[in-house]
Amino acid sequence: MAGRRRWSTEEILDAAAELLRTSDADSFSVRKLAAALGTDSSSLYRHFRSKTELLRAVADRILLAAMDDYSPEGDWKQRITSLALHVREAFGQQPQLASVWGRYASSGTGSRLVMEEVLQALSASGLPDEDIPARYHRIAVLLAALITSEARVSTVTPEEYEQGMELFRVAVLGADPERFPALSRFAREVRPLGVDRRAAFEEILAAQLAHIEDAVHPD
């Protein structure tokens, strides 16, 4: 009787990524992945010691994809901005995996490539070496928070989005001016979270990079 097929690590990661397109990290399980592959969980544990290790590997492939299409150009700020937008775009194509990255992070080659580029760019900024790790950490936290948050918005259905927009309009435009005077004053200019997120992303990142530049060249 023929034995069960042996799945490669890449095939397992392909199947896991596909499963995560329609589910999230909480509902994902090695058992479900094994069932999708027509095998048992023990065969997958030969490749990955735990669910968390598997999820980190899936997230790392998104970072690898981002780095494949990236080449460092411009000054240190342009390099970090370009890299951040590449990572944002890569997770934007597979938003379900952004929450995996935000929750479990990654320690694979993709992660190391991103870390290397940000650290090199910060070194080129003129920051003293002792300040670079802390500045890197702030940028990493900022990007993970922004990209993960944006991915949550992008996974809602059109019906959910329209319902949310209607609730937003009712809550903001209908706010009691006596209880919420500032909200009433700016109600028509306040935009919901799902609007113009790329511009907001770039502005928030630019503010962080300007803060670093101020530290390098104080007035």
C-alpha positions as CSV (number, residue, x, y, z in Angstrom):
1,M,0.0,0.0,0.0
2,A,1.4,3.4,-1.0
3,G,2.4,5.6,1.9
4,R,1.2,9.1,2.4
5,R,2.7,11.9,0.4
6,R,5.6,13.8,2.0
7,W,4.9,17.5,1.8
8,S,7.8,19.9,1.5
9,T,8.2,22.9,3.8
10,E,7.3,25.3,1.0
11,E,4.2,23.3,0.2
12,I,3.1,23.4,3.8
13,L,3.7,27.1,3.9
14,D,1.7,27.6,0.7
15,A,-1.2,25.7,2.1
16,A,-1.0,27.5,5.4
17,A,-1.1,30.9,3.7
18,E,-4.1,29.8,1.6
19,L,-5.9,28.7,4.7
20,L,-5.2,32.0,6.5
21,R,-6.7,33.9,3.6
22,T,-10.1,32.8,4.8
23,S,-9.5,32.6,8.5
24,D,-7.4,34.2,11.2
25,A,-4.6,33.1,13.5
26,D,-7.0,32.3,16.4
27,S,-9.1,29.8,14.3
28,F,-6.1,28.4,12.5
29,S,-4.7,25.1,13.7
30,V,-2.2,22.6,12.6
31,R,-5.0,20.0,12.7
32,K,-7.0,22.0,10.1
33,L,-3.9,22.5,8.0
34,A,-3.1,18.8,8.1
35,A,-6.7,18.0,7.1
36,A,-6.4,20.4,4.1
37,L,-3.3,18.6,3.0
38,G,-4.8,15.1,3.5
39,T,-2.2,14.1,6.2
40,D,-1.9,14.1,10.0
41,S,-0.6,16.7,12.3
42,S,2.5,14.6,13.3
43,S,3.8,14.9,9.7
44,L,3.7,18.7,9.9
45,Y,5.5,18.8,13.3
46,R,8.5,17.3,11.6
47,H,8.8,20.6,9.8
48,F,7.6,23.0,12.5
49,R,7.7,22.4,16.2
50,S,4.6,24.4,17.0
51,K,1.7,26.4,15.5
52,T,3.5,29.6,16.5
53,E,6.6,28.6,14.6
54,L,4.6,27.8,11.6
55,L,2.7,31.1,11.7
56,R,6.0,33.0,12.0
57,A,7.3,31.3,9.0
58,V,4.2,32.2,6.9
59,A,4.5,35.9,8.0
60,D,8.2,35.8,7.1
61,R,7.4,34.9,3.5
62,I,5.4,38.2,3.2
63,L,8.5,40.1,4.3
64,L,10.6,38.1,1.8
65,A,8.2,39.1,-0.9
66,A,8.4,42.8,0.1
67,M,12.2,42.6,0.0
68,D,12.3,40.9,-3.4
69,D,10.8,44.1,-4.9
70,Y,12.8,46.5,-2.9
71,S,16.1,48.2,-3.7
72,P,17.6,50.9,-1.4
73,E,17.6,54.4,-3.1
74,G,17.8,57.9,-1.8
75,D,18.8,59.2,1.6
76,W,18.1,57.3,4.8
77,K,14.6,58.7,5.2
78,Q,13.7,57.7,1.7
79,R,15.0,54.2,2.2
80,I,13.0,53.7,5.3
81,T,9.9,55.2,3.8
82,S,10.2,53.1,0.6
83,L,10.8,49.9,2.7
84,A,7.8,50.6,4.9
85,L,5.6,51.1,1.8
86,H,6.8,47.9,0.3
87,V,6.0,46.0,3.5
88,R,2.6,47.7,3.7
89,E,1.8,46.8,0.1
90,A,2.9,43.2,0.6
91,F,0.6,42.7,3.6
92,G,-2.1,44.6,1.9
93,Q,-2.3,41.9,-0.7
94,Q,-2.7,39.3,2.0
95,P,-4.3,41.3,4.9
96,Q,-5.2,38.2,6.9
97,L,-1.5,37.5,7.4
98,A,-0.8,41.0,8.7
99,S,-2.4,40.1,12.1
100,V,-0.2,37.0,12.2
101,W,2.9,39.2,11.7
102,G,1.7,41.8,14.3
103,R,1.0,39.1,16.8
104,Y,3.8,36.5,16.3
105,A,6.4,38.6,14.5
106,S,9.0,36.7,12.6
107,S,12.6,35.6,13.0
108,G,13.3,34.3,9.5
109,T,15.3,35.6,6.6
110,G,12.7,38.1,5.6
111,S,12.6,39.6,9.0
112,R,16.4,39.8,9.1
113,L,16.5,41.6,5.7
114,V,14.0,44.2,6.9
115,M,15.9,44.7,10.1
116,E,19.2,45.0,8.3
117,E,17.9,47.7,5.9
118,V,16.3,49.8,8.6
119,L,19.5,49.6,10.8
120,Q,21.7,50.5,7.8
121,A,19.5,53.4,7.0
122,L,19.6,54.6,10.6
123,S,23.3,54.3,10.6
124,A,23.4,56.5,7.5
125,S,21.3,59.1,9.3
126,G,24.2,60.2,11.5
127,L,22.7,58.9,14.8
128,P,25.3,57.7,17.3
129,D,25.5,53.9,17.4
130,E,24.1,53.8,21.0
131,D,20.9,55.4,19.9
132,I,20.2,53.3,16.9
133,P,18.6,50.1,18.5
134,A,16.0,52.2,20.4
135,R,15.1,54.2,17.3
136,Y,14.8,51.0,15.3
137,H,12.5,49.5,17.9
138,R,10.2,52.6,17.7
139,I,10.0,52.3,14.0
140,A,9.3,48.6,14.1
141,V,6.5,49.0,16.6
142,L,5.0,51.9,14.6
143,L,5.0,50.0,11.3
144,A,3.6,46.8,12.9
145,A,0.8,48.8,14.6
146,L,-0.1,50.8,11.5
147,I,0.0,47.8,9.0
148,T,-1.9,45.5,11.4
149,S,-4.5,48.1,12.0
150,E,-5.0,48.8,8.4
151,A,-5.3,45.2,7.5
152,R,-8.2,44.7,9.9
153,V,-10.0,47.5,8.1
154,S,-9.3,46.0,4.7
155,T,-10.7,42.6,5.5
156,V,-14.3,43.8,6.2
157,T,-16.9,43.0,3.6
158,P,-18.5,45.8,1.5
159,E,-21.7,45.4,3.4
160,E,-19.9,45.7,6.7
161,Y,-18.0,48.8,5.4
162,E,-21.2,50.6,4.4
163,Q,-22.9,49.7,7.7
164,G,-19.9,51.1,9.5
165,M,-19.9,54.3,7.5
166,E,-23.6,54.8,8.2
167,L,-23.0,54.3,11.9
168,F,-20.0,56.7,11.8
169,R,-22.1,59.4,10.1
170,V,-24.9,59.0,12.7
171,A,-22.5,59.0,15.6
172,V,-20.5,62.0,14.4
173,L,-23.0,64.2,12.6
174,G,-25.7,63.5,15.2
175,A,-23.5,64.2,18.2
176,D,-25.1,66.4,20.9
177,P,-23.3,69.8,20.7
178,E,-23.7,70.4,24.4
179,R,-22.1,67.1,25.4
180,F,-19.6,66.9,22.5
181,P,-18.9,70.5,21.5
182,A,-15.6,69.8,19.8
183,L,-16.9,66.8,17.9
184,S,-19.9,68.8,16.7
185,R,-17.6,71.7,15.6
186,F,-15.4,69.4,13.4
187,A,-18.0,66.7,12.5
188,R,-18.1,67.5,8.8
189,E,-14.3,67.4,8.5
190,V,-13.5,64.3,10.7
191,R,-13.0,61.3,8.5
192,P,-13.5,57.6,9.4
193,L,-10.5,55.3,9.8
194,G,-10.9,53.6,6.5
195,V,-10.4,56.8,4.4
196,D,-7.0,57.9,2.9
197,R,-5.0,55.5,5.0
198,R,-1.9,55.6,2.8
199,A,-1.5,59.4,3.3
200,A,-2.0,58.9,7.0
201,F,0.6,56.1,7.0
202,E,3.1,58.3,5.3
203,E,2.5,61.3,7.4
204,I,2.8,59.4,10.7
205,L,6.0,57.7,9.5
206,A,7.4,61.0,8.3
207,A,6.8,62.5,11.7
208,Q,8.8,59.7,13.4
209,L,11.7,60.2,10.9
210,A,11.6,64.0,11.4
211,H,11.9,63.3,15.1
212,I,15.1,61.3,14.4
213,E,16.4,64.0,12.1
214,D,15.9,66.6,14.9
215,A,18.0,64.4,17.2
216,V,20.8,64.2,14.7
217,H,20.7,67.9,13.8
218,P,19.2,69.8,16.8
219,D,18.6,73.5,16.3
